[in-house]
């Protein structure tokens, strides 16, 4: 197996955990301040608006369409292909003083200046009630997914480990929300999907480290808790970094080549991967240790094992 780091490396992660706590605290404060002052930029999926379907005789140039719409005060337009490269879907917030047909005519006149073959195929209005329903459904999906993850961790691990995992997951998700708030990324259904994917990614990284800790507590009988936990993090470092790097590069390709429609999705994943990797190495295990995790919490020794453990 390829290892980036020696299997028995002795990096002192737990000795430096106070610095990790300081970094986490500063980022959490920044995230909470941003959420309190700037809020979340909800997309049309949640706020409602007008959906336009425009057809072309040849492949449409999305970047040119976006640029033309922005020049004509449609700065919040969301433009993407719909089914094929000759069909474009444009989503706009409801305009004050204009009905949907007037808005569609104005958009079409802008598009025809660039390509006279542009034709309006469909105009739909997504009302605030539908947007609110999507928002509630998205929120329910988030609660169900996070609750399932937390129940799984609580059942699989000792309470102090589960508490550390829950706090770390909350730490990651709040900071990602803070990033979304600070950068003004439009929070739509695709970004929500990225957000939920990050919850699973973060938990998965923690589970790998926790499993190695439990295994090492059974194998290594003479080390202290901090020594065994530190060895466990070192042993899983190669796996953690390689997984994070390959995932990061895949999402980076999506960010570079995926276009505007996937920009928020990929940005959210990129930041979340970095935060999840940092927290799985420094935060989750450190919290479990500081919550008082001991060898006896993970092991129930038989009488025979107790005799072996006390043997010289």
N, C-alpha and C positions, 0 to 999 in steps of 0.2 A: 504493500500500500504506500502511495506517495504521501510524504509528510512535509509540510512547509516548515514545521518546527520539530525539534527532537521530541520523541515521545515522553522522555523523562526530563523535559526542560523544567527549570526552577524559577520561572518568573514569579515575583511576589505580588500577585494580584490583590490579595487580601490586606497586605501591609499598606497598599496605596488606596484602599477603598474610601478613605476620608476625602481624597481628592475627587474621586468619582462622585461621591455624594454632593460635593460642592458644585461640580459641573451640572449634575442633575437638578439640584435645587435652583441654580441660576436659570437654567433652561425652562424649568417648570414655572418659575415666577414670570419669566418673559412670555411664556405661552398663555398664562392666566391673564396677564395684563392685556395682551393683544385680544384675547377672546372677550374681555370685559369692555374694551374701548372700541375695537374695530368690528367685533362680531364675525359672523360667517357670511360670505357672499353666496347666497343660495341661488342655484341655477333655475332655468325655466321649468325643469322637471318638477320643482317644488313650488314655484311662485306662479306658474301659469304664463300664458303668452300666446303668440300667433305662430303657427307652423305653416310654412310655404313649401310646396314641392314644385321645382322648376326643371323643365326638360331642355336639353340641348341636342343639336344635330351631331355633335362630336364630343369628345372627352372635355369636360369643363375644367378650367384652371381655378382651383379653390383659392389659392393665394391671391390671385388677381380679383376674384369675387369679393374676398374679405377686404382687400385694400379699397376697392370701389365703394363698398358699403360703408366703411369707416369714414371715407372722405365725404359721404353724404349723410353724416350724423347717425348712422346705424352702427354705433361703436360696440353695442352689446350683442350683435348678431352672432349666432352659432351656425357655422356653415360646414356641411359634410356631405359626402356621397351617400346616395340612398338607392341601394340595389345595384347600380352600375355607375360607371364614370360619366355617363351622359345624363344622369339624373341627380339633382342636388336638393338637399333639404336645408332650409334656412329657418332658424327659430329666432323669434324676436320678442322682447317684452312688449306688453300692450302699450300703445302710444296714446297719450292724452289728447283728446279732441279728435281722434280719428277712429273710424271703425275698421274692421279687418280688411274689407274690400278696398278702402282708400289706401291703407297701408300696403296691400299687395300691389296695387297699381303703381305706387311710388317706387317700390322695390323693383318691379319689372322694368320701369322706365330707366332705372339706373343700370340694370343688367343688360338691357338691349343696346346701350351705348357701347358696351364692350363686345357683345356678340348678338347680332340681330336675330339669331335663331332661337333665342331664349323664349320659352312659352310657359305660362303659369298653368300647372296641371291640377293643383289642389290648394285650397286655403282652409285651414282649420283653426279654431280658437280653443285653447286649453284654458278653461276657467280656473280661478283661484281655488274652487272647491276640489277640482281634480288634482291640482298641485298639492293641496293640503292632504288629500288622501294618499298621494304618493309619498309625501313627507312622513305621514304617520306609518305607512307600510314599511318605508325604509328604516324608520326608527325602531319599529317592532322587530324587523329582521336583525338589526344591530343588537338589540337586547337579547333576542333568542340565541344568536351566535355566541355572544360574550358569556351569557349565562351557562350555555353548554360547555364552553371551554373551562370556565371556572369550576363547574361541578366535576368535570373529568379530572382536573388537577387535584381537587380536594379529595376525591376518592382514591386516586392513585398514589398520593404522597402523604407524608406526615403533615400535620396541621401547620407547623412552622414553615415548612417548605411551601405548602400551598398558599399560606399567607404572603410569603415573599414573592411567589409567582403572581398572585393577584395584584399586589402593590406595584410590581414591576410592569405588568401589563397595563395597569391604569396609567403609570408613569409614561409609557410609550405612546399610548393613544392620546393622552392629553397634549403631549408635545407635538404629535403629528397634527392634531386639531389646531394647535397654536401656529404651526407653520402654515396651514391652510388659511388661517385668519390673517396672519401677517402679510403673506404674499398676495392675498386677494384671489386665490384660485377659486374658480366657480365650483361650488359644491353641488354636484349633480349625481345621478345614479351611477355613473362610471367611477367617480371619485369615491362614492360610498362603497362600491365593490372593492376598490383598492384598499380602502380603510379596513374592511372586514378581512381581506386577504392578509393584511399585515398583522392582525390579531392572531391568526393561525400561525403565521411565520414566527412571530415573537414567542408564542407558547412552545412551538416545536423546538426552537433553539434552547429554551430553558429545560425542556424535558430531556434532551440529549445530555446536558450537563448534570442534571439531577440524577439520571439513571447511572451515570458513571460514578457519582458520589456514593450512591447506595451500594453499588458493586464494590467500590474501594473500601467502604466501611466494613464490609464482610471479609475482604482479603487482607487489609492492612490493620493488624490488631494493636500495634504499639505506637502508632503516630497520634498526635493530638488532632482535635477536630479541624483546626485551621490548617494543619499540615496536609491532612487527607483531602480536604476540600480544595486547597491550592493545587495539589497534585492532580486532582480530577479536572480542574479547569485547564491546566497545562496539557493534559492528555487529550482533551477534546478541542484544543486550539486549532489544530490543522483542519479538522473537519469544519469547525465554525467559520474560519476565515475563507476556506475554499468554497463552501456553500454560499457564503455572503458575496464573494467576489463573482462567482459564475452567475448568480441571480442578478447582481447589480449590473453586470455587463449586458445581460439579456434585456433588462429593463432600459438600460442606457440606449441600446439599439432601437428600442421602441420609442424612446424620447426623441432620438435624432431623426428617425425615418417614419414614425407613426403619424406625423402631421398634427395639426392644431386640435383635432377632435380628441386625441389621446394624450395631449400634453399634460392636463391636470392629473389624469390617471397615473402616468409614468412619473411625474414629479413627486406625487404622494408616495409611490412605492419606493423611489430612490431614497428619499429622506427616511422613510420608515425602515428600510433595510439597514441603513447606517445606525439608526437609533436602536433597533432590535438587536443588532450584533453587539453594540456597546453595552446594552443592559444585560444581555445574557452572559457576558463575560464578567462584568463588574458589579452589576446592581442586584440581580436576583439572588445569587448565592450569598453575597455580602449581607443582604437583608435577612436571609434565613439564619446566618451565623449570629448576627446581632439580635435576632429574636430569641436566641438561646438554644439553637439546634445542637443536640448532643448525640454521641454515638448510640446511646441507649434508646434514643427516639426512633432510630432506624432499624435496630436489631433486637430481635427477641431470641436470645441465646438459649439453647438446650443445656441441660446439666453437663453433657459431654463437652460441648463447645466452651462452657465456662471453665472447665478444667484445663482444656487446651489453651485458653486465653491467658490463664494465670500461670501456666508452666513457664519455667525459665527458658 
